[in-house]
Amino acid sequence: MFSDLDGTLLDHYDYSFSAAIEAIRTLQQRNIPIVLNTSKTKAETAVILAQMQLDDAFIVENGAAVFLPKSHFSTPPSGCYSTGEFWCYEFVKPMPQWRELLRQFALQTPTCFSSLSTMPLQQLIELTSLTPEQAEAAKDRGYAEVLHWTGSDSQLSSLHKFAEENGAKVHIGGRFVHFGGESDKGRAMQWVTARYQELEGELLQTIALGDGQNDAPMLALADFPVVIRSPENPAPNLSTEKSIRTSELYGPHGWREEIERFF
């Protein structure tokens, strides 16, 4: 089972997952891995995993990298490297390349965004309502820059064009615009699914839950796609012939609703 965080498993406004905790425990009792597939950083996701008492694989920064726990995967899959308690597989190049490209774009189209990684901590806290510790973790980005977009739609179109011309990609999340390498949540989900299938020795089906346009690649490739209703953003546009479920409730309430309905 693959899940987005912000606006899906975490409440859009207060980041709470308390409404979904019983559904999380139901999945754990059934030995179903809960793979977080998020735009958040490794540091942010590790904290949330500990709070949720999860020890499964996780995907960060819109599919940029995957972390497999060594406790489950004793042998590193091809292409992985060791980092602490995890094997890491990277799909894109690290942050410096994308930060330099953004600097070039800002010279052409100024005053249309601010980067979270360089934003003063207090400003980030006021913008997101994160705690100081959470805000520090959010700034610790490895693979993509997160932008607080203040420009026009035409400027955002220019960013998309600039990214395409320079081998980058723009993801539109529930709150922010993400600029980085050519990765997506769907490709990372497929890679992780293949690793679990190797581990279990059988073909597995996937459930995916998300609320934003950056979740669309993951939802489109899942066997059972579930759109979680957002109080702020329109549902993602999906290109799939599979039956798409949409929650009645918002955020983690909708997440719990759909997991309970599924089982």
C-alpha positions in Angstrom: 0.0 0.0 0.0 1.4 3.4 -1.0 0.3 6.7 0.4 1.0 10.4 0.0 1.4 12.4 3.2 0.4 16.0 3.1 -3.4 16.4 2.6 -3.8 12.6 2.4 -2.5 10.7 5.5 -1.7 14.1 7.2 -4.4 16.7 7.7 -3.9 19.7 5.3 -4.0 22.2 8.1 -2.5 20.7 11.3 -0.5 17.7 9.9 -2.3 15.3 12.3 -2.8 11.6 11.3 -4.8 10.7 14.4 -8.0 10.1 12.4 -6.2 7.3 10.4 -4.4 5.5 13.2 -6.9 2.7 13.5 -6.8 2.0 9.8 -2.9 2.0 10.0 -3.1 -0.6 12.7 -5.5 -2.7 10.6 -3.0 -2.8 7.7 -0.2 -3.7 10.1 -2.3 -6.6 11.5 -2.8 -7.9 8.0 1.0 -7.6 7.3 0.5 -5.1 4.5 3.4 -2.7 4.1 2.6 1.0 4.3 5.0 2.7 2.0 5.0 6.5 2.4 5.4 8.1 -1.0 5.8 11.8 -0.4 7.3 15.1 -1.4 8.8 15.5 2.0 12.5 15.0 2.8 14.1 11.9 4.3 14.5 13.8 7.6 10.8 14.7 7.7 9.6 11.3 6.7 11.8 9.5 9.2 10.2 11.4 12.1 6.7 10.7 10.8 7.5 7.0 10.4 8.6 6.8 14.0 5.5 8.6 15.2 3.3 6.2 13.2 5.4 3.2 14.4 6.1 2.1 10.8 9.2 0.3 9.6 8.5 -0.2 5.9 10.3 1.3 2.9 9.6 4.9 2.0 9.9 7.2 -1.0 10.9 10.9 -0.7 10.9 14.1 -2.7 8.4 13.1 -5.3 10.1 9.8 -6.3 13.6 11.1 -6.2 14.9 8.4 -3.9 13.8 5.2 -2.1 15.0 4.0 1.3 14.7 0.3 2.1 15.1 -0.8 5.7 18.0 -3.3 6.2 15.9 -5.0 8.8 13.6 -6.2 6.0 16.0 -6.3 3.0 19.2 -8.0 4.2 20.8 -7.8 0.7 21.0 -4.5 -1.2 19.2 -4.5 -4.5 21.3 -3.6 -7.5 22.2 0.1 -7.6 21.7 0.8 -3.9 24.2 2.2 -1.5 24.2 2.0 2.3 23.2 4.9 4.5 22.7 4.1 8.2 19.8 1.6 8.7 18.8 1.8 5.0 19.7 0.9 1.5 19.1 3.9 -0.8 18.3 4.0 -4.5 18.4 7.3 -6.2 16.5 8.2 -9.4 17.8 11.7 -9.9 20.9 13.8 -9.3 21.2 15.6 -6.0 20.2 19.2 -5.2 23.1 21.4 -6.3 22.3 20.9 -10.0 18.6 21.9 -9.6 19.5 24.9 -7.4 21.8 26.3 -10.1 19.1 25.9 -12.7 16.7 27.8 -10.5 19.2 30.6 -10.1 19.4 30.9 -13.9 15.6 30.9 -14.1 15.3 33.6 -11.4 17.6 35.9 -13.5 15.1 35.6 -16.4 11.9 35.7 -14.3 12.5 37.4 -11.0 10.3 37.8 -7.9 7.9 34.9 -8.6 9.0 32.4 -5.9 11.0 31.9 -2.8 12.9 28.7 -2.0 12.1 26.9 1.3 15.7 25.7 1.7 17.0 29.2 1.8 14.0 30.8 3.5 14.5 32.2 7.0 13.3 29.6 9.6 10.8 31.9 11.2 9.3 32.8 7.8 8.9 29.1 7.0 7.3 28.4 10.3 4.7 31.2 9.7 4.1 29.9 6.2 3.6 26.3 7.1 2.6 26.2 10.8 5.4 23.7 11.3 7.3 23.4 14.6 10.9 24.7 14.5 12.2 21.1 14.4 9.8 20.2 11.6 10.8 23.3 9.6 14.5 22.5 9.9 13.8 19.0 8.6 11.8 20.5 5.7 14.8 22.7 4.7 17.1 19.6 4.6 16.4 18.8 1.0 18.5 16.4 -1.0 17.0 16.1 -4.5 14.6 18.9 -5.3 13.9 22.5 -4.4 10.5 23.5 -3.0 9.1 26.8 -4.0 6.6 29.1 -2.4 5.1 30.3 -5.6 4.0 34.0 -5.7 4.1 34.5 -9.5 1.5 34.3 -12.2 0.2 31.3 -14.1 2.1 32.5 -17.2 5.3 32.6 -15.1 4.6 29.1 -13.9 4.2 28.0 -17.5 7.6 29.5 -18.2 9.0 27.5 -15.4 7.6 24.3 -16.8 9.1 25.2 -20.2 12.4 26.0 -18.7 12.5 22.8 -16.7 11.7 20.7 -19.9 14.5 22.5 -21.8 17.0 21.7 -19.1 16.2 18.2 -18.1 14.3 19.1 -15.0 10.7 18.6 -13.9 8.1 20.6 -12.1 5.7 19.0 -9.6 2.6 20.8 -8.3 2.0 19.6 -4.8 -0.8 20.4 -2.4 1.0 23.5 -1.0 4.1 24.2 -3.0 5.8 23.9 -6.4 8.7 21.3 -6.5 11.6 21.7 -9.0 14.0 18.9 -9.5 15.0 15.9 -11.6 13.0 13.8 -14.0 11.3 11.6 -11.3 7.8 10.8 -10.3 6.0 8.9 -7.6 4.8 6.2 -10.0 8.1 5.0 -11.2 9.4 4.9 -7.6 6.3 2.9 -6.6 6.9 0.4 -9.4 10.6 0.0 -8.3 9.6 -0.6 -4.6 6.8 -3.0 -5.6 9.3 -5.1 -7.6 11.6 -5.2 -4.5 8.8 -6.4 -2.3 7.8 -9.0 -4.9 11.3 -10.3 -4.9 11.3 -10.4 -1.1 7.9 -12.2 -0.9 8.4 -14.4 -4.0 4.9 -13.6 -5.4 3.1 -11.1 -7.5 1.6 -8.2 -5.4 -1.2 -5.8 -6.1 -0.9 -2.2 -5.1 -3.3 0.3 -3.5 -2.3 4.0 -3.7 -3.9 7.0 -2.0 -3.2 10.6 -2.8 -4.8 14.0 -3.2 -2.5 16.2 -5.4 -1.5 16.4 -9.0 2.0 15.1 -8.1 0.3 11.9 -6.9 -1.2 11.3 -10.4 1.7 9.0 -11.7 1.4 6.9 -8.6 -2.4 6.7 -8.7 -2.5 5.9 -12.5 -0.1 2.9 -12.1 -1.7 1.4 -9.0 -4.0 -1.5 -9.2 -6.4 0.3 -6.9 -6.1 4.1 -7.1 -7.8 6.1 -4.4 -8.2 9.9 -4.5 -8.5 11.6 -1.1 -10.7 14.6 -1.2 -8.9 17.9 -0.4 -10.4 21.0 1.2 -8.2 23.3 -0.8 -7.2 21.7 -4.1 -9.0 20.1 -7.1 -8.7 16.3 -7.5 -5.7 15.2 -9.7 -6.2 14.5 -13.4 -5.6 10.8 -14.0 -5.0 8.9 -17.2 -6.1 5.4 -16.4 -8.8 2.9 -17.3 -8.9 1.5 -13.8 -11.8 2.3 -11.5 -10.9 5.3 -9.3 -12.3 5.7 -5.9 -12.7 9.1 -4.3 -13.2 9.6 -0.6 -16.2 11.5 0.8 -14.2 12.9 3.7 -11.0 15.0 3.7 -7.4 14.0 4.5 -6.8 11.3 7.1 -10.6 11.0 7.7 -11.0 10.1 4.0 -7.9 7.8 4.2 -9.4 5.9 7.1 -12.8 5.8 5.3 -11.3 4.3 2.1 -9.1 1.7 3.9 -12.0 0.5 6.0 -14.2 0.4 2.9 -11.6 -1.5 0.9 -11.3 -4.2 3.5 
